Amino acid sequence: MKIAGFGVEEWLNVHEREAKYDLAQSTITSFTMNEIKNLTKANNLYDQLDDQKMNYGWIEGSPTFKAEISKMYQDVDPDNILQTNGATGANMLAIYSLIEPGDHVISVYPSYQQLYDIPKSLGADVSFWKLHEESNWYPDIDELKKLIRPNTKMICINNANNPTGTILDRKFLEQVVEVARSVGAYILVDEVYLPFDDSVDFAPIVDLYEKGISTNSLSKTYSMPGIRVGWTATNSELADIFRKYRDYTMICSGVFSDQMACLILQNKDKVLERNKKIVLDNLAYFKDWVERTPKVSCVFPNGVSTSFVKLETKKSSQEFCTDLLKDTGVLLVPGEAFDVPGYARLGYCAPHETLTKGLEVLGEYLQNN
């Protein structure tokens, strides 16, 4: 099996530890253990951890975990929730379980690279359903209708989109479902970015389509990437298929990770209240910065933690981002990591002090480059 290098991960693996002002990440400001303890008022948290046996624990995720995740959907039985190692593990599990050589897969593009390069590596023929900046990074449903084939096995989307932050709303997804259903295709949607814009009618794909696969994690919206917990939410038939393949790819996420995941989920309202404030406050500051800063523009995201800025520089965006980090300590992800040169992913949900100082430095650097 041959597979392309994972552009975003290769960039971050090399450079993220060098950053003084990390504006590359798309996680909403990560929690410390003490912040979680104080927010949830779990005063006995460390005593509970001390009492835990470090065995394998619950293989598919504890009953508490499954029950809490199932509450996020309209009618997904807890038994059909499978815990994974992050959303990357969930996406890998779904694609590995269903895609075979000769299948046709349609992927939104640009997008999270897993969603098109894993199918390619498994021998699928992949067509790109392209986003258009002039349409606010929205795809065209008529283009999807032209791409669909009788042997289309899966349509892959991440919603909100990484890197642009664009949300496909319920009405649009219902049109996607109609196209997929015409050929019996699955729809896989990576839903790690929950929009905090109340005007957006967001809907998980598993709630809209009998062959919908919702993948998610606690890494982005819930600010806990360090525990590496994600999941798949599907119908029972797909859950049984995934179980078989899951046995070959992982055993469990781990006792500690499951316990922390349950704590986050049982206090979801508090977590989301904290993160909504971070997103909306930082987004307002970011919008103001873009509007008053020459040589940068952006189609602003719908209340999610990732954005895609257009840079007017004398250099390629790759060279600009490399020099920016070396000269100032500001880290962005160059558009080349998404095969879209001339842009950069900017995660504006860093701690507010990091964001404000990082944007100030970036704005000054842009003027001379």
N, C-alpha and C positions, 0 to 999 in steps of 0.2 A: 504494500500500500504506500503510495506516495502522496504527500500533502504539502501545500505551500506553507511557508513561514507565517505565523500569526502576527500580522503587522503591529497591532496595538500592544499585544503582550510582549513582543520582542523589544519594542521601544521602551515600554515601562520597566521591563526587567533590567535593562541596561541603565536607565537614567533616573528612575524615581528616587533613588537614595541620594542623588546628587542635588536634589531640589532644595532651595531655600524657601521658595514660594510655589507650592505644588498646586497648580491650576489645571492639572491633567486628569485628575480622578473624577469619576462620576458618582461616587458614593456621597450621600449627604453626611456631613461631618461625623466621622466615626465616634462611637461611644468609647469611653474608658470603662473598665469594670466598676470603678467607684461611681461614675455617672449613672450607670445602669442601676447599681444598688440604691443610690439615693432617689432616682426617679421612681423606681418601683417600690421603694420603701421595704426592700427585701433585706432587713437587718440581719437575718440569719443565713444569708446567702453563702457565706464562706463555711459556716458550720455544716450546711447541707452538702457542699462540695466535699468537705472533709469526710463525710459519712458515705460518700458514693464509692462503690466498688468499680474499679476501672476495668470491667469486663466488656464484652461486646454490646451489652445493652439491647435495646429494641432494634432489630435488624432493619425494618422498613420505616422506623420512626415510632416513638412511643404513642400509645393511645391518646394522650393529651395533645401531642403535636398534631396528629392526624385530625383530631376533632377540631382544634383551633383553626387549622388550615381550611378544613371543609366549610367553616363559617364564612369564608371569603367568597364563596360561590353559591349559586342559587340551589343547585340540586346535585352536588357531588358527594357521594357517600364517603365517609372517612376511610373506608377500606380501599378506595380508589386513589388515595393520596400516597405517593411513594417518596420517601425522603432521599435526597441525593447530595452529592458533594457540590453545593452551589448550583446556580442555574447552568453553568457550563456542563456540569455532570448531568443535569436534567435534559439539556439539549442533545448532548452526546447520546444519552440513553434512548431518546425518542428516535433520533435519526438512525442510529446503529440497529435498532430493533426493526425498523420498517423499510429502509432503503436498500435496494439490491441493484446490481449492475444492469444497465439498460433502462432503469426507471427514469422518468422525467420529473425534475424538481424545478419549481419557480421560487426565486428568492428576491425579496426586496433588496435594492441596491442603491447607494451604499447601505451597509448594515453590519451587524456583528458577524465577523468573518466565519465563525463556526457554521452559520446557517447556510452558507453556500459551499465552503471548501470541504467540510466533512462529507456532504453528499457527493461532491466531485471525487473525493478520495475513495469512495465506495463504488465508483463506476457509474454514477448517475450522470445524465445529461442535464446541465443546469442552465436555465434561462434567467436573465436578470430583468426584474420589474423595477424600472428606474424611477427614483424620486427626482423631482424637478424644482430647482431653486425658485424659478419664476412662478411656480405654483405653491410657494411656501413649503417646499420640500414634501409635497403631497404627491402620491402616485395617481395615475389615471386608470379608472376601472376599465375603460375601453382597451387600454394596452394589455391589461390582464386577460381580457377576453380573446385578444389576438394571440397571446402566448399559450393559452391552455390547449392541451392535446388530449386525445383519448387515453394515453398512457401516463398522464400527469399523476404522480403518486402523492406529491406533497407540495403545499405552498408554505413558504417559511417567511415569517414576519417578526420583527421585534417592535413592540408597541408599549411605550414610546420608542421611537427610533433612536438607535445609537449609531451615528453621533449627533443627529440633527435635533433631537428632542421632539419631533413631530408626533402627534397623537392621531391615530385613525379612530374616529368615533364610532359609536354603535351603528348608526345608519350606514356608514361606509362599509363596516365589517359585514353587515348583513348582505350587502351586494357581493362581497368577496365569497361569503358562504354560498350564495346562489350559484356563482361560477364554479366553485369547488364541487358542490353537490352534483352538478351536471355531468361530472366524470367520476364521481366517487373519490375525489382526492381528500387526503387529510389536510388540515391546516394546523401548523405548529406556530404558536405565538409566544415569544419570549417577553414576559410582562414584568420585568424587574423594576421598571420605572413607573410608579403610580403617579398620575398627575394630581397636583394640588390646586389646579385651576378649576373652580367649581362650575364654570360654564361648560366644561368638557363632559360629554356624555360617554364615559368610559365603560367598556364591558369586556370581561374576560371571554376569550373565544370558546372555552368549554361551556359557557352559559348560552352560547348562540348556535352551536353546531354539534351534532351527535358524533362527528369525527374530528372535533376540535381538541387540541392538546395545549393546555396552558402550562408553561414553565415559569418558575419564579424563584426568588431566593430572599434571604434576609440581608443581603449585602448592600443594596443600593437604597431603596426606600426606607429600610429599617436600620440602616447604619451599623450593621454587625458583620462586615465581611470576614472578620477574623475567625468566626466559628465555622465558616464554609458549609452552611446549610441551605439547601434548595429543595425543590420538589417538582413532581409532575402531578397534574390534576386532569383526569380523563374519565371516560366511561369504563365499565368493568371489563369489557373485552380487551381494551387496550392495556389496562392495568395488568391483566394476566399475561399479556404478551411481554410487557416491559419487565415483569418479575423474572421471567426466564433469562432475559439478557442482563438484567441487573445483577444476577448471581455471578456473572462472569466479570463484571466491571467494578463491583464494590461489595463490601459486607455491610458496613454501617457508617454513619457519620461520627459515631463516638458518644459515649455517655455524657461527657462534659458539654459537647456541642448541642446535644438534644436538650439537656437541662436548661442551657442558656436560651436556646430557641423557644422553649416553652415559656420561659420568663418574659421574653420579648412579646410573644404572641398573647399571653394573658394580660399584658399591659399595653396592648396595641394602641389604644386610644391615647394614652399618655405619650407614647413614642411618636405617633403621627401628629399630635398637637405640637410637640417640640420641633419636628422636622418640617411641618408646614410653615411655621414661623421662619425657620432658617431659609427655606426655599424662597418664600415670597419676599422677605426682607432683602436677601441677597440678589434676587432677580431684579428688584426695583433699582438697587444700586448699580447692577450690571447694565441695565438698560440706559440709565443716565450716563454711565461711563461711555458706552458705545456712541450715544448720540452726541457727546461733546468731544470725542476723540477722532481725529482724522485718520484715514488709511485703514479703517476697520469698519465692517458692517456685519449685520446678523439678522437672520430670520429668527425671531425670539421663540424659545420653546414654550410649551403649554404647561408651565408650572412643574417641570421635571428638572433633574439635576445636571443635565448635559446640554451643551450648546455647540454650534458649529459656526465659527466666525470666519469671515472672508478677510484676507490680509492683502493689502496693497504694498508689496515690498519689492526691493531691487533683486532679491534672491528668491530661489525656490522656497516653498514653505518648509521643506525638510531642512534646508541649509539655515533658514531663518531660525527655526526652532532649536536647532543644534547650537547655533551661535548665541541665541537668547539665553539658553540655559548656562552655557559656558561663561558668558559675560555678566549675567545678572542673577542667576539662580532661579529664574522663572521657568517653570515646566509646563509646556503644552504638548498635545499630541498632534504631530503634523498630519495634514490631510493625506499625504502619501500612504499613511498607515491604513487608510480606508480607500485607497486608489482614487482620491479626489484632491489633486494638488491645488495649491492656492488657498487652502483653508486650514483651520486647526480646530481640534476639539478643545473646548475650554469648559472645565467643570467649575461652575461658579458657586458651588455649595461647600466650599472649603470654609474653615473658621473665618468669621467676618474680618478679623484683623489681617489674616493671610490674604483674603480676597482683595481688600482695599489697597494694601501695600503692593501686592502682586500686580494689580491692574495699573496702579500708578507707575510702577517701573516699566511694565509692558508698553504703556502709552508713550512714555518718553523714548523708549528704545525704537519703537516704530517710526518715530519722526526722522531718525538717522539711518534707517535701513530699508 
